Amino acid sequence: MRVRLLIYAFSIVLALGCKGDVLPKPKAMLRLDYPEASYQKLNSDCVFTFDKNDIAFVKENKDCSLVLDYPSMKGSIYLTYKKVESNLDTLLVDAQKLSYEHVVKADNILEQPFINPGDKVYGMFYEVSGNAASQSQFYVTDSTSHFVTGSLYFYAKPNYDSILPAAIYLQKDIRKIMESLSWKN
């Protein structure tokens, strides 16, 4: 009797549990809202200055190498300063080589020249697309005394689709750095 009752109860649960067609969940898109960029002039002891985003934290080394850290985006922009001492060709080749080391994983590397004759700032911006370690690289120089290179890195394994919104936001910051960079006398 108990076995029949259990079978009967199980049949009712099974019959009632199967209602309608199962529909797949719609695809969701990740929504990332970043704050509107607000810039202020960076005050440091270095021979150059630029406008930095207020959400970036600056770590400065003695040799004027800087790290602009963006903890909310889990990324950083690394800036390295070198003095030009009859080695401009070597510095240019090294900066270009650094950008093209990512060609193995990159889908494309877009070069964008930068010229600001008023502040004597000349350089190149490299936009890297694909699962490369760095999504952006750049260098600027006055071609006689100063040379600055910069690279964007994220704290996570590269997944281009996931980091693309943050990469675009930080590429705008890099362009602002290049546009506002000036050399101190």
N, C-alpha and C positions, 0 to 999 in steps of 0.2 A: 504494500500500500504506500509506504513512504517513497519507494523508488518511483512509483507512478506519479506521485505528487511532485517529486523533484523534476522529473522529466517534463511534466506539464508546466511547472513554473519556469523552467529553463526555456521551453518552447515559446512561452508568452514573452519573456524578456528578449529573446532573439527576434521575435516577430515585431515587437514594438521598437527595438533598437535600430532597425534598418528603415529609416525614413528618408525618402527623397534621394536625389543624386548628390554625390560629393563633388563640390566645385573647388578648383584650385584657388589659392589666394592670389590676388592681383600682385604684380610686381610693385615693389615700393622703391622709391628713389630716396637716397640719403639727402637730408636737408641740413646743410651746414651754413649757419649764419655767422659771419665774422664781423667784428665791429668796424665802423667807418674809420678809415685810416686818419690819424691825426699826427702831424709831424712837428718835431722841434729840433733845433740845431744841437748837434752833439758837442758837448764841451769836454775836451780831453787834452792831454799834453802832446798829442801826435801832431805831425806836420800837415795834416789834412783835417778837414771838417766836412760834415754832411748832415742832412736832415734824416733823423731816424724816427721810426714809428714809435708812438708812446707805449704800445703793448710789448715792445721788445726790451729785454733786459740785456745790458751791456757788460761783458767781461773783457777787461783790457789787460794785455800783457805789457811788459816793459819795452818790447821791441815794436810797439804800435800795432801788433796783431790783435784784432778784436773778434769777439764772438757776439753776434746779436741773437739772443735766444728767445724763441717764441714757444713757451711751454704749452699754451692752449692748442697749438698746431703740431706739437711734437717735432719741431724743426728748428734749425739754426742756420744763420748766414755767417760764414767764416771769412774774415777779411785779413789779408796778409800784406804788410808793407815791406817794400825793398827799396833801398837807395840805388839810384842809377849811377854807376861808376864805370863808364865805358863798356857796359854790359847790357845795353838795351836790347840788342839782337838776341842774346841768350834768354833774357827775361821774357821777351815776346814769344820765342819758340817754346819755352817751358810752359807758358800760360796756354798757348794753343794746343800743345801736346796734352796737357792736363784735361782740356775740354774734350779732346778726341779719344782719350782713353775710355770714354763711356760709349763709344761707337759699337762695341760688342753687344751690349744690351739695349742700346737706344734704337728706336724706330727711325728717328730723324734728328738732326742737329741743325738748327736754324741760326745763322750768323747775322747779327744786326750791328753795323758800325755805329759808333757814337762820337760826335765831334761837338765840342763846346769851346770855340776859339777865345771867347771872352774870359773864361777862367783857365784857359790852357789845359783843358782836360780832353784827352783823346783815348778812345778804347773800342772794345768790342763786347757785345752781349751775346751769349750762346744760350739758346733755349733748347733744352733736350727733351724729346718726347719718347715715351716708352718706359720700360722697367729698369732704367739706369739708376745708379747710386745717387747721382746728383741731377736735379731737374734744371738747374741754371748755373752758369759760370760767367764770369766777366773779368775784364781787366781794364784799368784806366792808368794813364800816365801823362806827365807833362812833356815827355820825350827828352828831358835833359837831366832831371834830378830825382823824380819820384815815380814809383810804380806800385800800384795796389791791385791785388787779385782778390776775387771773391767767389765763393761756392755756396750753394744751397744744399743742405743735407737734412734728411728726416731721420728720426730715431728708429723707424720701423723698416722692415724688409720692403724693398720697393714694390709697390703694386700701383701702377700708373693710374688706374681707374679710381682707386680709393684716395690717393693723395692729390689728384688733379685740382680740386677746389683750393686746397691750401697752397699748392704750387703756384697757381695763378695769382693768388693774393700776395704771396711773397715775391713773385716776379715783379709785381708792381712796386713793391718796396725796394727791390734791387734797382729798378729803373729810376726811382726817386733818389736813391743813393748816388747813382751815376750823374743824374741831372743836377743835383745840389752840391756835389763834391767840389771843394775848392782847396787850394794849397795855401797854407799859412806862410807868411814871409819871415 
